[in-house]
Amino acid sequence: ALADAGGPMRYSDLGRKIAGVSPKMLTQTLRSLERDGILSRTVTPSVPVRVDYELTPLGTNLSCLLTAVKDWAEHHIEEVVEARERYDASSEAS
């Protein structure tokens, strides 16, 4: 989501953009990515407090690889589904 944004995003915007993520999981993941140096967190004192997240250079470098994996998965999803169906059918026959 941050790679697609091309700049900083607020916590609430990330929560809306990432379908199905719980607030707890989003918070844990953001903290972990910040700890690993993948993203930076900027707190702006205001009412309410504004918190922005942005990819670091390390995160930007990683996002290129993840985008390639995502593109591969989207391109080959039908083959993966067919393989799963074949596997499941042969497992049921056993």
Gaussian input, Z-matrix of N, CA and C with variables (Angstrom, degrees):
# hf/3-21g

backbone

0 1
 N
 C     1     B1
 C     2     B2     1     A1
 N     3     B3     2     A2     1     D1
 C     4     B4     3     A3     2     D2
 C     5     B5     4     A4     3     D3
 N     6     B6     5     A5     4     D4
 C     7     B7     6     A6     5     D5
 C     8     B8     7     A7     6     D6
 N     9     B9     8     A8     7     D7
 C    10    B10     9     A9     8     D8
 C    11    B11    10    A10     9     D9
 N    12    B12    11    A11    10    D10
 C    13    B13    12    A12    11    D11
 C    14    B14    13    A13    12    D12
 N    15    B15    14    A14    13    D13
 C    16    B16    15    A15    14    D14
 C    17    B17    16    A16    15    D15
 N    18    B18    17    A17    16    D16
 C    19    B19    18    A18    17    D17
 C    20    B20    19    A19    18    D18
 N    21    B21    20    A20    19    D19
 C    22    B22    21    A21    20    D20
 C    23    B23    22    A22    21    D21
 N    24    B24    23    A23    22    D22
 C    25    B25    24    A24    23    D23
 C    26    B26    25    A25    24    D24
 N    27    B27    26    A26    25    D25
 C    28    B28    27    A27    26    D26
 C    29    B29    28    A28    27    D27
 N    30    B30    29    A29    28    D28
 C    31    B31    30    A30    29    D29
 C    32    B32    31    A31    30    D30
 N    33    B33    32    A32    31    D31
 C    34    B34    33    A33    32    D32
 C    35    B35    34    A34    33    D33
 N    36    B36    35    A35    34    D34
 C    37    B37    36    A36    35    D35
 C    38    B38    37    A37    36    D36
 N    39    B39    38    A38    37    D37
 C    40    B40    39    A39    38    D38
 C    41    B41    40    A40    39    D39
 N    42    B42    41    A41    40    D40
 C    43    B43    42    A42    41    D41
 C    44    B44    43    A43    42    D42
 N    45    B45    44    A44    43    D43
 C    46    B46    45    A45    44    D44
 C    47    B47    46    A46    45    D45
 N    48    B48    47    A47    46    D46
 C    49    B49    48    A48    47    D47
 C    50    B50    49    A49    48    D48
 N    51    B51    50    A50    49    D49
 C    52    B52    51    A51    50    D50
 C    53    B53    52    A52    51    D51
 N    54    B54    53    A53    52    D52
 C    55    B55    54    A54    53    D53
 C    56    B56    55    A55    54    D54
 N    57    B57    56    A56    55    D55
 C    58    B58    57    A57    56    D56
 C    59    B59    58    A58    57    D57
 N    60    B60    59    A59    58    D58
 C    61    B61    60    A60    59    D59
 C    62    B62    61    A61    60    D60
 N    63    B63    62    A62    61    D61
 C    64    B64    63    A63    62    D62
 C    65    B65    64    A64    63    D63
 N    66    B66    65    A65    64    D64
 C    67    B67    66    A66    65    D65
 C    68    B68    67    A67    66    D66
 N    69    B69    68    A68    67    D67
 C    70    B70    69    A69    68    D68
 C    71    B71    70    A70    69    D69
 N    72    B72    71    A71    70    D70
 C    73    B73    72    A72    71    D71
 C    74    B74    73    A73    72    D72
 N    75    B75    74    A74    73    D73
 C    76    B76    75    A75    74    D74
 C    77    B77    76    A76    75    D75
 N    78    B78    77    A77    76    D76
 C    79    B79    78    A78    77    D77
 C    80    B80    79    A79    78    D78
 N    81    B81    80    A80    79    D79
 C    82    B82    81    A81    80    D80
 C    83    B83    82    A82    81    D81
 N    84    B84    83    A83    82    D82
 C    85    B85    84    A84    83    D83
 C    86    B86    85    A85    84    D84
 N    87    B87    86    A86    85    D85
 C    88    B88    87    A87    86    D86
 C    89    B89    88    A88    87    D87
 N    90    B90    89    A89    88    D88
 C    91    B91    90    A90    89    D89
 C    92    B92    91    A91    90    D90
 N    93    B93    92    A92    91    D91
 C    94    B94    93    A93    92    D92
 C    95    B95    94    A94    93    D93
 N    96    B96    95    A95    94    D94
 C    97    B97    96    A96    95    D95
 C    98    B98    97    A97    96    D96
 N    99    B99    98    A98    97    D97
 C   100   B100    99    A99    98    D98
 C   101   B101   100   A100    99    D99
 N   102   B102   101   A101   100   D100
 C   103   B103   102   A102   101   D101
 C   104   B104   103   A103   102   D102
 N   105   B105   104   A104   103   D103
 C   106   B106   105   A105   104   D104
 C   107   B107   106   A106   105   D105
 N   108   B108   107   A107   106   D106
 C   109   B109   108   A108   107   D107
 C   110   B110   109   A109   108   D108
 N   111   B111   110   A110   109   D109
 C   112   B112   111   A111   110   D110
 C   113   B113   112   A112   111   D111
 N   114   B114   113   A113   112   D112
 C   115   B115   114   A114   113   D113
 C   116   B116   115   A115   114   D114
 N   117   B117   116   A116   115   D115
 C   118   B118   117   A117   116   D116
 C   119   B119   118   A118   117   D117
 N   120   B120   119   A119   118   D118
 C   121   B121   120   A120   119   D119
 C   122   B122   121   A121   120   D120
 N   123   B123   122   A122   121   D121
 C   124   B124   123   A123   122   D122
 C   125   B125   124   A124   123   D123
 N   126   B126   125   A125   124   D124
 C   127   B127   126   A126   125   D125
 C   128   B128   127   A127   126   D126
 N   129   B129   128   A128   127   D127
 C   130   B130   129   A129   128   D128
 C   131   B131   130   A130   129   D129
 N   132   B132   131   A131   130   D130
 C   133   B133   132   A132   131   D131
 C   134   B134   133   A133   132   D132
 N   135   B135   134   A134   133   D133
 C   136   B136   135   A135   134   D134
 C   137   B137   136   A136   135   D135
 N   138   B138   137   A137   136   D136
 C   139   B139   138   A138   137   D137
 C   140   B140   139   A139   138   D138
 N   141   B141   140   A140   139   D139
 C   142   B142   141   A141   140   D140
 C   143   B143   142   A142   141   D141
 N   144   B144   143   A143   142   D142
 C   145   B145   144   A144   143   D143
 C   146   B146   145   A145   144   D144
 N   147   B147   146   A146   145   D145
 C   148   B148   147   A147   146   D146
 C   149   B149   148   A148   147   D147
 N   150   B150   149   A149   148   D148
 C   151   B151   150   A150   149   D149
 C   152   B152   151   A151   150   D150
 N   153   B153   152   A152   151   D151
 C   154   B154   153   A153   152   D152
 C   155   B155   154   A154   153   D153
 N   156   B156   155   A155   154   D154
 C   157   B157   156   A156   155   D155
 C   158   B158   157   A157   156   D156
 N   159   B159   158   A158   157   D157
 C   160   B160   159   A159   158   D158
 C   161   B161   160   A160   159   D159
 N   162   B162   161   A161   160   D160
 C   163   B163   162   A162   161   D161
 C   164   B164   163   A163   162   D162
 N   165   B165   164   A164   163   D163
 C   166   B166   165   A165   164   D164
 C   167   B167   166   A166   165   D165
 N   168   B168   167   A167   166   D166
 C   169   B169   168   A168   167   D167
 C   170   B170   169   A169   168   D168
 N   171   B171   170   A170   169   D169
 C   172   B172   171   A171   170   D170
 C   173   B173   172   A172   171   D171
 N   174   B174   173   A173   172   D172
 C   175   B175   174   A174   173   D173
 C   176   B176   175   A175   174   D174
 N   177   B177   176   A176   175   D175
 C   178   B178   177   A177   176   D176
 C   179   B179   178   A178   177   D177
 N   180   B180   179   A179   178   D178
 C   181   B181   180   A180   179   D179
 C   182   B182   181   A181   180   D180
 N   183   B183   182   A182   181   D181
 C   184   B184   183   A183   182   D182
 C   185   B185   184   A184   183   D183
 N   186   B186   185   A185   184   D184
 C   187   B187   186   A186   185   D185
 C   188   B188   187   A187   186   D186
 N   189   B189   188   A188   187   D187
 C   190   B190   189   A189   188   D188
 C   191   B191   190   A190   189   D189
 N   192   B192   191   A191   190   D190
 C   193   B193   192   A192   191   D191
 C   194   B194   193   A193   192   D192
 N   195   B195   194   A194   193   D193
 C   196   B196   195   A195   194   D194
 C   197   B197   196   A196   195   D195
 N   198   B198   197   A197   196   D196
 C   199   B199   198   A198   197   D197
 C   200   B200   199   A199   198   D198
 N   201   B201   200   A200   199   D199
 C   202   B202   201   A201   200   D200
 C   203   B203   202   A202   201   D201
 N   204   B204   203   A203   202   D202
 C   205   B205   204   A204   203   D203
 C   206   B206   205   A205   204   D204
 N   207   B207   206   A206   205   D205
 C   208   B208   207   A207   206   D206
 C   209   B209   208   A208   207   D207
 N   210   B210   209   A209   208   D208
 C   211   B211   210   A210   209   D209
 C   212   B212   211   A211   210   D210
 N   213   B213   212   A212   211   D211
 C   214   B214   213   A213   212   D212
 C   215   B215   214   A214   213   D213
 N   216   B216   215   A215   214   D214
 C   217   B217   216   A216   215   D215
 C   218   B218   217   A217   216   D216
 N   219   B219   218   A218   217   D217
 C   220   B220   219   A219   218   D218
 C   221   B221   220   A220   219   D219
 N   222   B222   221   A221   220   D220
 C   223   B223   222   A222   221   D221
 C   224   B224   223   A223   222   D222
 N   225   B225   224   A224   223   D223
 C   226   B226   225   A225   224   D224
 C   227   B227   226   A226   225   D225
 N   228   B228   227   A227   226   D226
 C   229   B229   228   A228   227   D227
 C   230   B230   229   A229   228   D228
 N   231   B231   230   A230   229   D229
 C   232   B232   231   A231   230   D230
 C   233   B233   232   A232   231   D231
 N   234   B234   233   A233   232   D232
 C   235   B235   234   A234   233   D233
 C   236   B236   235   A235   234   D234
 N   237   B237   236   A236   235   D235
 C   238   B238   237   A237   236   D236
 C   239   B239   238   A238   237   D237
 N   240   B240   239   A239   238   D238
 C   241   B241   240   A240   239   D239
 C   242   B242   241   A241   240   D240
 N   243   B243   242   A242   241   D241
 C   244   B244   243   A243   242   D242
 C   245   B245   244   A244   243   D243
 N   246   B246   245   A245   244   D244
 C   247   B247   246   A246   245   D245
 C   248   B248   247   A247   246   D246
 N   249   B249   248   A248   247   D247
 C   250   B250   249   A249   248   D248
 C   251   B251   250   A250   249   D249
 N   252   B252   251   A251   250   D250
 C   253   B253   252   A252   251   D251
 C   254   B254   253   A253   252   D252
 N   255   B255   254   A254   253   D253
 C   256   B256   255   A255   254   D254
 C   257   B257   256   A256   255   D255
 N   258   B258   257   A257   256   D256
 C   259   B259   258   A258   257   D257
 C   260   B260   259   A259   258   D258
 N   261   B261   260   A260   259   D259
 C   262   B262   261   A261   260   D260
 C   263   B263   262   A262   261   D261
 N   264   B264   263   A263   262   D262
 C   265   B265   264   A264   263   D263
 C   266   B266   265   A265   264   D264
 N   267   B267   266   A266   265   D265
 C   268   B268   267   A267   266   D266
 C   269   B269   268   A268   267   D267
 N   270   B270   269   A269   268   D268
 C   271   B271   270   A270   269   D269
 C   272   B272   271   A271   270   D270
 N   273   B273   272   A272   271   D271
 C   274   B274   273   A273   272   D272
 C   275   B275   274   A274   273   D273
 N   276   B276   275   A275   274   D274
 C   277   B277   276   A276   275   D275
 C   278   B278   277   A277   276   D276
 N   279   B279   278   A278   277   D277
 C   280   B280   279   A279   278   D278
 C   281   B281   280   A280   279   D279

   B1=1.4600
   B2=1.5266
   B3=1.3360
   B4=1.4649
   B5=1.5252
   B6=1.3138
   B7=1.4657
   B8=1.5192
   B9=1.3306
   B10=1.4644
   B11=1.5181
   B12=1.3322
   B13=1.4619
   B14=1.5167
   B15=1.3226
   B16=1.4531
   B17=1.5200
   B18=1.3058
   B19=1.4548
   B20=1.5110
   B21=1.3237
   B22=1.4619
   B23=1.5196
   B24=1.3358
   B25=1.4667
   B26=1.5123
   B27=1.3109
   B28=1.4512
   B29=1.5230
   B30=1.3235
   B31=1.4662
   B32=1.5290
   B33=1.3155
   B34=1.4683
   B35=1.5284
   B36=1.3294
   B37=1.4639
   B38=1.5333
   B39=1.3290
   B40=1.4662
   B41=1.5203
   B42=1.3236
   B43=1.4607
   B44=1.5151
   B45=1.3211
   B46=1.4715
   B47=1.5226
   B48=1.3215
   B49=1.4656
   B50=1.5383
   B51=1.3330
   B52=1.4632
   B53=1.5239
   B54=1.2959
   B55=1.4722
   B56=1.5203
   B57=1.3348
   B58=1.4530
   B59=1.5150
   B60=1.3158
   B61=1.4637
   B62=1.5285
   B63=1.3255
   B64=1.4663
   B65=1.5277
   B66=1.3201
   B67=1.4719
   B68=1.5296
   B69=1.3401
   B70=1.4632
   B71=1.5293
   B72=1.3261
   B73=1.4633
   B74=1.5272
   B75=1.3318
   B76=1.4570
   B77=1.5229
   B78=1.3212
   B79=1.4641
   B80=1.5231
   B81=1.3357
   B82=1.4644
   B83=1.5225
   B84=1.3246
   B85=1.4603
   B86=1.5259
   B87=1.3261
   B88=1.4652
   B89=1.5213
   B90=1.3215
   B91=1.4701
   B92=1.5300
   B93=1.3203
   B94=1.4597
   B95=1.5277
   B96=1.3259
   B97=1.4679
   B98=1.5329
   B99=1.3251
   B100=1.4688
   B101=1.5314
   B102=1.3052
   B103=1.4690
   B104=1.5229
   B105=1.3259
   B106=1.4673
   B107=1.5240
   B108=1.3284
   B109=1.4611
   B110=1.5179
   B111=1.3369
   B112=1.4645
   B113=1.5273
   B114=1.3243
   B115=1.4612
   B116=1.5186
   B117=1.3155
   B118=1.4630
   B119=1.5184
   B120=1.3133
   B121=1.4614
   B122=1.5202
   B123=1.3329
   B124=1.4543
   B125=1.5193
   B126=1.3287
   B127=1.4619
   B128=1.5207
   B129=1.3309
   B130=1.4594
   B131=1.5244
   B132=1.3598
   B133=1.4615
   B134=1.5238
   B135=1.2837
   B136=1.4623
   B137=1.5223
   B138=1.3096
   B139=1.4631
   B140=1.5177
   B141=1.3423
   B142=1.4589
   B143=1.5250
   B144=1.3236
   B145=1.4622
   B146=1.5262
   B147=1.3148
   B148=1.4619
   B149=1.5234
   B150=1.3357
   B151=1.4627
   B152=1.5246
   B153=1.3259
   B154=1.4673
   B155=1.5216
   B156=1.3202
   B157=1.4600
   B158=1.5204
   B159=1.3307
   B160=1.4670
   B161=1.5220
   B162=1.3227
   B163=1.4594
   B164=1.5211
   B165=1.3183
   B166=1.4590
   B167=1.5347
   B168=1.3251
   B169=1.4693
   B170=1.5334
   B171=1.3329
   B172=1.4634
   B173=1.5280
   B174=1.3252
   B175=1.4563
   B176=1.5181
   B177=1.3206
   B178=1.4657
   B179=1.5224
   B180=1.3333
   B181=1.4549
   B182=1.5209
   B183=1.3186
   B184=1.4629
   B185=1.5260
   B186=1.3173
   B187=1.4675
   B188=1.5214
   B189=1.3148
   B190=1.4750
   B191=1.5267
   B192=1.3217
   B193=1.4644
   B194=1.5229
   B195=1.3259
   B196=1.4612
   B197=1.5260
   B198=1.3149
   B199=1.4640
   B200=1.5274
   B201=1.3241
   B202=1.4693
   B203=1.5242
   B204=1.3263
   B205=1.4676
   B206=1.5267
   B207=1.3286
   B208=1.4699
   B209=1.5333
   B210=1.3186
   B211=1.4646
   B212=1.5270
   B213=1.3399
   B214=1.4631
   B215=1.5247
   B216=1.3387
   B217=1.4650
   B218=1.5225
   B219=1.3195
   B220=1.4588
   B221=1.5268
   B222=1.3086
   B223=1.4637
   B224=1.5305
   B225=1.3360
   B226=1.4650
   B227=1.5272
   B228=1.3145
   B229=1.4646
   B230=1.5339
   B231=1.3169
   B232=1.4687
   B233=1.5215
   B234=1.3265
   B235=1.4614
   B236=1.5280
   B237=1.3227
   B238=1.4629
   B239=1.5262
   B240=1.3185
   B241=1.4647
   B242=1.5228
   B243=1.3332
   B244=1.4689
   B245=1.5254
   B246=1.3210
   B247=1.4704
   B248=1.5273
   B249=1.3173
   B250=1.4660
   B251=1.5225
   B252=1.3368
   B253=1.4589
   B254=1.5199
   B255=1.3365
   B256=1.4864
   B257=1.5227
   B258=1.3000
   B259=1.4723
   B260=1.5367
   B261=1.3162
   B262=1.4647
   B263=1.5309
   B264=1.3422
   B265=1.4656
   B266=1.5263
   B267=1.3164
   B268=1.4611
   B269=1.5284
   B270=1.3203
   B271=1.4778
   B272=1.5122
   B273=1.3301
   B274=1.4612
   B275=1.5190
   B276=1.3293
   B277=1.4682
   B278=1.5329
   B279=1.2910
   B280=1.4934
   B281=1.5023
   A1=110.41
   A2=116.60
   A3=119.38
   A4=111.76
   A5=116.98
   A6=119.81
   A7=110.29
   A8=116.99
   A9=121.34
   A10=111.74
   A11=116.34
   A12=120.77
   A13=111.90
   A14=117.12
   A15=120.10
   A16=113.42
   A17=116.91
   A18=121.79
   A19=109.56
   A20=116.55
   A21=118.90
   A22=113.05
   A23=114.49
   A24=121.46
   A25=108.47
   A26=115.46
   A27=121.29
   A28=109.43
   A29=114.87
   A30=121.60
   A31=110.98
   A32=116.99
   A33=120.28
   A34=111.61
   A35=116.89
   A36=120.37
   A37=110.62
   A38=116.31
   A39=119.64
   A40=110.62
   A41=116.59
   A42=120.75
   A43=112.40
   A44=116.73
   A45=120.30
   A46=111.63
   A47=116.60
   A48=120.53
   A49=112.57
   A50=116.38
   A51=120.56
   A52=108.22
   A53=116.09
   A54=122.04
   A55=111.47
   A56=115.28
   A57=121.10
   A58=116.09
   A59=119.07
   A60=119.85
   A61=109.54
   A62=115.49
   A63=119.85
   A64=108.55
   A65=117.59
   A66=119.82
   A67=112.38
   A68=116.78
   A69=119.96
   A70=111.36
   A71=116.91
   A72=120.70
   A73=111.19
   A74=117.13
   A75=120.42
   A76=110.16
   A77=117.35
   A78=121.48
   A79=110.85
   A80=117.41
   A81=120.89
   A82=111.67
   A83=115.90
   A84=120.25
   A85=111.11
   A86=116.91
   A87=120.01
   A88=111.16
   A89=117.50
   A90=120.49
   A91=111.16
   A92=116.13
   A93=120.83
   A94=111.34
   A95=116.51
   A96=120.47
   A97=111.39
   A98=116.41
   A99=119.67
   A100=109.44
   A101=116.58
   A102=121.47
   A103=111.29
   A104=116.60
   A105=121.89
   A106=113.25
   A107=117.34
   A108=120.20
   A109=113.90
   A110=117.20
   A111=122.02
   A112=111.04
   A113=116.56
   A114=119.74
   A115=110.09
   A116=114.01
   A117=120.30
   A118=108.64
   A119=114.99
   A120=122.61
   A121=107.28
   A122=116.11
   A123=121.65
   A124=109.07
   A125=115.41
   A126=121.18
   A127=107.95
   A128=115.79
   A129=122.17
   A130=107.70
   A131=116.73
   A132=118.16
   A133=110.99
   A134=115.12
   A135=122.14
   A136=106.46
   A137=116.82
   A138=120.58
   A139=108.04
   A140=119.83
   A141=126.03
   A142=111.27
   A143=116.01
   A144=121.04
   A145=109.04
   A146=116.13
   A147=121.22
   A148=108.71
   A149=116.06
   A150=121.73
   A151=107.76
   A152=115.07
   A153=121.27
   A154=109.63
   A155=115.22
   A156=122.50
   A157=108.28
   A158=115.04
   A159=120.15
   A160=108.74
   A161=116.19
   A162=119.98
   A163=110.33
   A164=116.16
   A165=122.00
   A166=107.05
   A167=118.28
   A168=118.66
   A169=112.33
   A170=117.09
   A171=120.56
   A172=110.66
   A173=116.81
   A174=121.46
   A175=112.70
   A176=116.18
   A177=120.45
   A178=110.32
   A179=116.10
   A180=120.61
   A181=110.83
   A182=117.52
   A183=121.89
   A184=111.48
   A185=117.40
   A186=119.98
   A187=111.82
   A188=118.02
   A189=120.75
   A190=110.27
   A191=116.47
   A192=120.62
   A193=110.94
   A194=116.73
   A195=119.90
   A196=111.50
   A197=116.81
   A198=120.49
   A199=110.19
   A200=116.54
   A201=120.26
   A202=110.55
   A203=117.85
   A204=121.44
   A205=109.77
   A206=116.70
   A207=121.28
   A208=110.05
   A209=117.04
   A210=120.92
   A211=110.87
   A212=116.84
   A213=120.69
   A214=109.79
   A215=116.64
   A216=120.99
   A217=110.93
   A218=117.13
   A219=119.86
   A220=111.30
   A221=117.27
   A222=121.91
   A223=111.53
   A224=116.91
   A225=121.11
   A226=114.09
   A227=118.31
   A228=120.89
   A229=112.63
   A230=117.36
   A231=119.30
   A232=111.23
   A233=117.04
   A234=120.77
   A235=110.75
   A236=116.47
   A237=120.89
   A238=109.96
   A239=117.36
   A240=121.35
   A241=110.05
   A242=117.51
   A243=120.86
   A244=111.17
   A245=117.28
   A246=120.96
   A247=110.65
   A248=117.01
   A249=120.32
   A250=111.07
   A251=116.49
   A252=120.38
   A253=110.94
   A254=116.56
   A255=119.98
   A256=110.68
   A257=116.03
   A258=121.67
   A259=110.21
   A260=115.85
   A261=120.59
   A262=110.66
   A263=116.34
   A264=120.33
   A265=110.30
   A266=118.41
   A267=120.13
   A268=110.84
   A269=117.45
   A270=120.51
   A271=110.40
   A272=117.60
   A273=121.22
   A274=111.34
   A275=117.19
   A276=121.59
   A277=110.97
   A278=116.86
   A279=120.55
   A280=112.26
   D1=-40.13
   D2=179.45
   D3=-69.77
   D4=-34.47
   D5=178.46
   D6=-65.67
   D7=-39.57
   D8=179.51
   D9=-69.41
   D10=-29.89
   D11=-176.12
   D12=-69.52
   D13=-33.21
   D14=-179.35
   D15=72.03
   D16=15.15
   D17=179.51
   D18=-179.96
   D19=-172.97
   D20=-177.41
   D21=-65.88
   D22=151.74
   D23=176.12
   D24=-133.22
   D25=147.12
   D26=175.39
   D27=-81.41
   D28=157.94
   D29=-179.90
   D30=-54.03
   D31=-47.32
   D32=-177.13
   D33=-64.35
   D34=-36.18
   D35=177.69
   D36=-65.84
   D37=-41.18
   D38=177.02
   D39=-62.57
   D40=-42.55
   D41=179.24
   D42=-59.86
   D43=-37.58
   D44=178.58
   D45=-74.26
   D46=-34.82
   D47=-175.38
   D48=-75.69
   D49=-30.18
   D50=-177.08
   D51=-97.80
   D52=100.04
   D53=-174.42
   D54=-61.85
   D55=132.34
   D56=172.10
   D57=81.14
   D58=-0.49
   D59=-179.13
   D60=-80.25
   D61=134.84
   D62=177.45
   D63=-82.35
   D64=153.95
   D65=177.56
   D66=-55.93
   D67=-39.53
   D68=179.79
   D69=-63.01
   D70=-46.25
   D71=-179.03
   D72=-67.02
   D73=-38.67
   D74=178.12
   D75=-62.71
   D76=-45.67
   D77=179.58
   D78=-61.67
   D79=-46.36
   D80=179.59
   D81=-61.42
   D82=-42.74
   D83=-178.24
   D84=-67.46
   D85=-43.53
   D86=178.57
   D87=-62.14
   D88=-42.08
   D89=178.11
   D90=-62.30
   D91=-42.84
   D92=179.62
   D93=-63.98
   D94=-43.43
   D95=179.59
   D96=-67.23
   D97=-34.31
   D98=176.19
   D99=-67.12
   D100=-44.25
   D101=179.21
   D102=-59.50
   D103=-38.62
   D104=-178.97
   D105=-79.26
   D106=-4.91
   D107=179.36
   D108=83.12
   D109=14.46
   D110=-177.98
   D111=-82.56
   D112=-33.10
   D113=177.58
   D114=-138.78
   D115=161.82
   D116=176.22
   D117=-114.18
   D118=150.88
   D119=-179.02
   D120=-120.40
   D121=125.92
   D122=-179.89
   D123=-120.33
   D124=123.67
   D125=179.19
   D126=-103.64
   D127=125.11
   D128=177.07
   D129=-109.48
   D130=116.64
   D131=-179.87
   D132=-66.78
   D133=117.91
   D134=178.14
   D135=-160.02
   D136=-179.06
   D137=176.73
   D138=-119.79
   D139=108.99
   D140=-6.00
   D141=-73.96
   D142=168.20
   D143=179.02
   D144=-61.89
   D145=137.29
   D146=178.61
   D147=-102.72
   D148=127.87
   D149=178.10
   D150=-122.81
   D151=123.71
   D152=179.47
   D153=-116.01
   D154=144.95
   D155=176.86
   D156=-119.95
   D157=140.92
   D158=-179.10
   D159=-147.77
   D160=145.71
   D161=176.85
   D162=-66.86
   D163=140.48
   D164=171.59
   D165=-84.07
   D166=173.09
   D167=174.21
   D168=-56.57
   D169=-37.39
   D170=176.69
   D171=-63.69
   D172=-41.87
   D173=177.82
   D174=-65.40
   D175=-39.17
   D176=177.63
   D177=-63.12
   D178=-41.48
   D179=178.03
   D180=-62.83
   D181=-43.00
   D182=178.46
   D183=-66.45
   D184=-36.45
   D185=-177.31
   D186=-62.58
   D187=-29.95
   D188=176.37
   D189=-61.42
   D190=-43.11
   D191=179.25
   D192=-67.56
   D193=-43.31
   D194=-179.16
   D195=-66.39
   D196=-34.62
   D197=176.51
   D198=-64.10
   D199=-39.05
   D200=177.95
   D201=-63.90
   D202=-41.77
   D203=178.39
   D204=-65.27
   D205=-43.32
   D206=178.88
   D207=-60.54
   D208=-45.90
   D209=179.35
   D210=-61.84
   D211=-41.91
   D212=178.41
   D213=-60.55
   D214=-47.09
   D215=-177.95
   D216=-61.77
   D217=-42.49
   D218=179.51
   D219=-66.05
   D220=-35.60
   D221=-179.25
   D222=-72.12
   D223=-32.43
   D224=-173.48
   D225=-109.57
   D226=10.98
   D227=-175.21
   D228=-58.39
   D229=-38.86
   D230=-179.86
   D231=-63.90
   D232=-39.89
   D233=178.52
   D234=-65.52
   D235=-38.57
   D236=178.89
   D237=-65.63
   D238=-44.45
   D239=179.37
   D240=-62.14
   D241=-43.92
   D242=178.25
   D243=-61.75
   D244=-42.35
   D245=178.80
   D246=-62.86
   D247=-41.30
   D248=177.83
   D249=-63.12
   D250=-42.48
   D251=179.99
   D252=-63.83
   D253=-41.86
   D254=177.40
   D255=-62.78
   D256=-44.40
   D257=-179.52
   D258=-62.32
   D259=-48.74
   D260=-178.88
   D261=-61.53
   D262=-41.26
   D263=-179.89
   D264=-65.10
   D265=-40.50
   D266=-179.43
   D267=-73.30
   D268=-29.96
   D269=177.83
   D270=-70.94
   D271=-36.54
   D272=178.56
   D273=-69.72
   D274=-31.79
   D275=-178.48
   D276=-73.52
   D277=-22.29
   D278=-176.45
   D279=-75.80

